[in-house]
Amino acid sequence: MTTGWTIERHHLDHARRVVSHHAVRTPVRHAAEIHPRLWLKLETAQHTGSFKVRGALSRLASLTPDERELGVIAASAGNHGLGLAWAGARLSIPVRVVVPRVAPAVKRDGIAALGAELRVVPVDGYDEAEEAARNEARRSGRVFVSPYDDPWVAAGNGGTLGLEVLEDRPDADIIVAPVGGGGLISGLGAAAEAFGSEVRLIGVQSEACPAMARSIEEGHAMEKCSGAPTLAEGLEGGVSPTAFANVVRVVDRVDLVSEAEIAEAMRRMRDHLGLVVEGSAATTIAWAARFLDREPGHGPVIAVLTGRNVDQATFDRVEALASRIS
């Protein structure tokens, strides 16, 4: 994995220029129907339906001419691959995406439709797909683009998103965001520092694969996570030592939510707000339902809704799981 990086100001400045030119500046919407303090950063309105376009644009725009010509390779549970496929088409850079066989069909089909080369590998978890992609990168000479362990990607994803949130709601008390490998929340921390904000950052994971939460508890990176099946497949996988170091520097804490709570949050967003959100994004709404009343203060709490890419087969599971706590 990439080692020894931090998000510097030049990463943020570069990412802001590229992302502001190509991506959507997504709205921050009050969600009083859910909680009076809750506001939503709607990355569901982003190109490809996910915030991952931001980091993909930032990383691809940083390549040398020779690297651009050869192209890049990545592993993805879906949205990172979609973002790279979209950004690659936009910037005329070849993209190959390796996904595990359990990646949702809506994401696999979207990657292929955007013109990227899609390779489905016979594994069930993200970590194994990343190993396959890194091996291909070494053989082919293509640049491997990590979804989280890369300062350009983290600056694009969390950095540009965080700056937009703080410009729109400088009075925010808390930003709550899903955590997988930690790139998003690392970027949010860099944005808060650059903005001069004292906003608290809270991460959320599924109980099914809590690699970052366990890493923080144990004081070292949990580099592999073979968890149970989860609606939040975008948060699966382990944590690199460098990403872990960046996260512990900026995060207030990482909380866990159950599969049933994620399912209920997905159903609630659809039925009450008319918003389709995937499981990874719904972790922040599940967090609000369980934890927000316990948080001190009265200012806005911003929940990052990271993506909307979910298929009907998944929503069939959602109905069954959500009924457990209805």
C-alpha positions in Angstrom: 0.0 0.0 0.0 1.0 3.6 -0.3 2.9 4.8 2.7 3.8 7.9 4.5 1.4 10.4 3.0 -0.6 13.3 4.3 -3.0 15.7 2.6 -1.1 18.9 1.9 -2.5 22.3 0.8 -1.3 21.7 -2.8 -3.4 18.5 -2.9 -6.5 20.4 -1.8 -5.9 23.3 -4.2 -5.3 20.9 -7.1 -8.4 18.9 -6.3 -10.6 22.0 -5.9 -9.6 23.3 -9.3 -10.3 20.0 -11.1 -13.5 19.1 -9.2 -15.1 22.5 -9.5 -14.6 22.4 -13.3 -16.0 18.9 -13.9 -18.2 17.8 -10.9 -21.4 18.9 -9.4 -21.4 21.2 -6.3 -24.1 19.2 -4.5 -26.6 20.9 -2.1 -26.9 20.8 1.6 -30.5 20.1 2.6 -32.3 20.4 5.9 -33.8 17.1 7.0 -36.1 18.3 9.8 -38.3 15.3 9.0 -35.6 13.1 10.4 -34.2 15.4 13.2 -34.3 19.2 13.7 -30.5 19.4 13.8 -29.9 17.2 10.7 -28.7 18.4 7.3 -27.8 16.2 4.4 -24.9 16.7 2.0 -26.5 15.2 -1.1 -23.8 13.4 -3.0 -26.6 11.3 -4.4 -26.9 14.2 -6.9 -23.3 13.8 -8.0 -22.3 12.4 -11.4 -22.6 8.6 -11.3 -24.6 9.0 -8.1 -21.6 9.0 -5.7 -19.0 11.3 -4.2 -16.2 9.1 -5.7 -16.2 11.1 -8.9 -14.3 13.8 -6.9 -11.3 11.7 -5.9 -11.2 10.0 -9.3 -11.0 13.4 -11.1 -8.3 14.6 -8.7 -6.1 11.5 -9.1 -6.4 11.2 -12.9 -5.6 14.8 -13.4 -2.4 14.4 -11.4 -1.0 11.7 -13.7 2.1 12.3 -15.9 1.6 12.2 -19.7 3.1 8.7 -19.9 0.9 7.5 -17.1 -2.2 9.0 -18.8 -1.4 7.2 -22.0 -1.0 3.8 -20.3 -4.0 4.2 -18.1 -4.9 3.2 -14.6 -6.3 0.1 -12.7 -8.3 0.0 -9.5 -10.2 -2.3 -7.3 -13.7 -1.3 -6.2 -16.9 -2.4 -4.5 -18.6 -0.3 -7.2 -18.6 3.5 -6.7 -14.9 4.1 -6.9 -14.9 2.2 -10.2 -17.9 4.2 -11.4 -16.1 7.4 -10.5 -12.9 6.4 -12.3 -14.8 5.2 -15.3 -16.7 8.5 -15.6 -13.5 10.6 -14.9 -11.5 8.5 -17.4 -14.0 9.1 -20.1 -14.1 12.8 -19.3 -10.2 13.1 -19.3 -9.6 10.5 -22.1 -7.6 8.1 -19.8 -8.0 4.3 -20.1 -9.5 2.7 -16.9 -9.6 -0.9 -15.8 -11.7 -1.8 -12.8 -11.5 -5.1 -10.8 -14.6 -5.9 -8.7 -15.6 -8.8 -6.5 -18.3 -11.0 -7.8 -20.7 -9.7 -5.1 -20.5 -6.1 -6.4 -24.1 -4.9 -7.1 -25.1 -5.4 -10.7 -26.2 -1.7 -11.0 -22.6 -0.7 -10.3 -20.9 -3.3 -12.5 -23.2 -2.4 -15.4 -22.6 1.3 -14.9 -18.8 0.9 -15.0 -19.0 -1.0 -18.3 -21.5 1.4 -19.8 -19.1 4.3 -19.1 -16.5 2.7 -21.2 -14.1 1.3 -18.6 -12.7 -2.2 -18.9 -14.5 -4.3 -16.2 -13.0 -7.5 -14.7 -15.1 -9.4 -12.2 -12.9 -11.7 -10.0 -14.3 -14.8 -8.2 -13.9 -13.5 -4.7 -16.5 -12.2 -2.2 -14.6 -9.4 -0.5 -12.9 -6.1 -1.4 -9.5 -7.0 0.1 -9.1 -10.0 -2.3 -10.2 -7.8 -5.3 -7.6 -5.2 -4.3 -4.9 -7.9 -4.2 -5.8 -9.0 -7.7 -5.8 -5.4 -9.0 -2.5 -4.6 -7.5 -1.0 -7.7 -9.1 -2.4 -6.6 -12.5 -0.9 -3.2 -12.0 2.5 -4.6 -11.3 2.3 -6.8 -14.5 0.9 -4.1 -16.7 2.8 -1.0 -15.5 -0.5 0.9 -15.0 -0.9 3.1 -12.0 -3.0 1.5 -9.3 -5.6 4.0 -7.9 -6.6 3.2 -4.3 -10.1 4.4 -3.2 -8.7 5.6 0.1 -4.9 5.2 0.4 -3.9 8.1 -1.8 -3.6 11.8 -0.9 -4.9 13.0 -4.3 -8.0 10.8 -4.0 -8.6 11.8 -0.3 -8.2 15.5 -1.2 -10.7 15.1 -4.0 -13.3 13.1 -2.1 -13.3 14.4 1.4 -11.3 17.6 0.8 -13.5 19.2 -1.8 -16.7 17.9 -0.2 -15.7 19.2 3.2 -14.9 22.7 1.9 -18.3 22.9 0.2 -20.1 21.8 3.4 -18.2 24.4 5.5 -18.8 27.2 3.0 -22.5 26.4 3.0 -22.8 25.7 6.8 -19.9 27.3 8.6 -21.9 26.9 11.8 -21.9 23.1 11.6 -21.2 21.4 14.9 -20.6 17.9 13.5 -20.0 16.3 10.1 -20.8 12.6 10.2 -19.5 10.4 7.4 -19.3 6.7 6.4 -15.9 5.2 7.0 -14.3 2.3 5.0 -10.6 2.7 4.3 -10.7 6.2 5.8 -10.0 8.4 2.8 -13.2 10.4 2.9 -12.9 11.4 6.6 -9.2 12.1 6.2 -10.1 14.6 3.5 -12.8 16.1 5.6 -10.2 16.7 8.3 -7.9 18.4 5.9 -10.7 20.6 4.7 -11.7 21.6 8.3 -8.0 22.5 9.0 -7.7 24.5 5.9 -11.0 26.3 6.6 -10.1 27.0 10.2 -13.1 25.1 11.5 -13.5 23.3 14.8 -16.3 21.1 13.5 -16.2 17.6 15.0 -15.9 14.6 12.6 -17.7 11.4 13.5 -17.3 8.3 11.4 -19.8 5.4 11.0 -19.3 1.8 10.1 -21.5 -1.3 9.9 -21.1 -3.8 12.7 -20.5 -6.4 10.0 -17.1 -5.1 9.0 -15.8 -2.6 11.6 -12.1 -2.4 10.6 -11.6 1.3 11.4 -13.4 1.2 14.7 -11.5 -1.9 15.7 -8.2 -0.3 14.6 -8.9 2.7 16.8 -9.7 0.4 19.8 -6.6 -1.7 19.3 -4.2 1.2 18.4 -3.0 -0.2 15.1 -4.4 -0.7 11.6 -6.5 -3.8 10.9 -5.3 -4.4 7.4 -7.8 -7.2 6.6 -11.5 -7.5 7.4 -13.4 -10.6 6.5 -16.7 -9.5 7.9 -20.3 -10.7 7.5 -22.3 -9.8 4.4 -23.5 -6.1 4.7 -25.7 -3.7 2.9 -22.8 -1.2 3.3 -20.5 -3.1 0.9 -18.8 0.1 0.0 -17.3 0.2 3.5 -15.8 -3.3 3.4 -12.2 -4.1 3.6 -9.2 -3.4 5.9 -7.3 -0.2 6.8 -3.8 0.7 5.7 -1.4 2.0 8.4 -1.1 5.4 6.7 -4.8 5.9 6.3 -5.3 4.8 9.9 -2.8 7.4 11.1 -4.5 10.1 9.1 -7.9 9.2 10.4 -7.0 9.1 14.1 -5.5 12.5 13.7 -8.8 14.1 12.7 -11.7 11.9 13.8 -13.6 12.5 17.1 -14.8 8.8 17.1 -16.1 6.0 14.9 -19.5 4.6 15.9 -21.1 1.3 14.7 -24.7 0.6 13.4 -26.4 -2.7 12.7 -27.6 -4.1 9.4 -31.2 -3.7 10.6 -30.6 0.0 11.4 -29.0 0.5 8.0 -32.0 -1.1 6.3 -34.5 1.0 8.3 -32.6 4.1 7.4 -32.7 3.2 3.7 -36.4 2.6 3.8 -37.0 5.8 5.8 -35.1 7.9 3.4 -37.1 6.5 0.5 -40.5 6.6 2.1 -40.3 9.9 3.9 -37.8 12.0 1.9 -38.1 10.4 -1.6 -34.4 9.8 -1.6 -32.8 6.5 -2.7 -29.6 5.9 -0.8 -27.3 2.9 -0.7 -26.4 1.1 2.4 -23.0 2.8 2.9 -24.7 6.2 2.7 -27.5 5.2 5.0 -25.1 4.5 7.8 -25.1 8.2 8.6 -28.9 8.2 8.9 -28.8 5.1 11.0 -26.3 7.0 13.2 -28.6 10.0 13.5 -31.5 7.7 14.6 -29.4 6.1 17.4 -26.9 8.8 18.5 -27.9 12.3 17.5 -30.1 13.0 20.5 -27.1 12.3 22.8 -24.8 14.8 21.1 -24.3 18.1 22.9 -24.9 21.5 21.3 -27.6 22.9 19.1 -25.9 23.6 15.8 -26.3 21.8 12.5 -25.2 18.2 12.1 -24.2 17.4 8.5 -24.7 13.8 7.4 -22.8 12.9 4.2 -25.1 10.9 1.9 -22.3 9.3 -0.2 -24.3 7.5 -2.9 -27.5 6.3 -4.4 -26.5 3.2 -6.4 -28.7 0.4 -5.1 -30.6 -2.2 -7.1 -34.0 -3.8 -6.5 -32.5 -7.1 -5.2 -30.8 -5.2 -2.4 -34.1 -3.3 -1.5 -35.8 -6.7 -1.2 -33.3 -7.5 1.5 -33.8 -4.1 3.0 -37.5 -4.7 3.5 -36.9 -8.0 5.4 -34.2 -6.5 7.6 -36.0 -3.2 8.4 -39.0 -5.1 9.6 -37.0 -6.4 12.5 -36.9 -3.0 14.2 -40.2 -1.6 12.8 
